[in-house]
Amino acid sequence: MDRIFLRELKVEAVIGIWEWEQQIRQTVSIDLEVATDARAAAAADSVESTLNYRDVAKQVQAHVADSRFRLVESLAESVARLIVEKFGVAWIRVCVAKPGAIRGAREVGIVIERNADDYAD
């Protein structure tokens, strides 16, 4: 299985369990890893033959900017569902990190893995 990845996509989000956190935007860092078959894209050497990570990044940024979350778990699940459904991917790994959430720790977060069957309604 081939994988396309995006590392440390910085996104401004309304996220947090405290009331004050719901009044501000905080930067979160999102890593994505998406299953793909890169053979056709490699043969054609054409972006039209692959999952365009620029399109994925723009969708994630817009989605997160328009949403509100209390938990990084909810944000990660929402991003996974968006990418699976919008781009028809079979598998995704989403890592969401929230810097500075715990004193003494650089960041906290979650890593989830989902496949298309998880969202077959």
C-alpha angles and dihedrals in degrees: 000000000000120000133204114205140195118195130202099354101182113217131175109232141174098232137146146086096246122085092235090055090058089058097057141046119245129191116249126184119225127195119191131191116184130187115237142153104242097182097096092046092048092050094047095036086215132131089216088068096057144050102278107226090200089062090046092050093049092050092050093047093049093044095050093044090055095046139072124216136180096194135040085225090063092046092050093048091049092051092047092052092046094053095042093049099037098044101026095234120169097216138013138180116203125190118188119188126188111200120217096010094126123039109245095020123096091217144338128213151125139262118209133179123204137171133205092263089063089067100038099124 
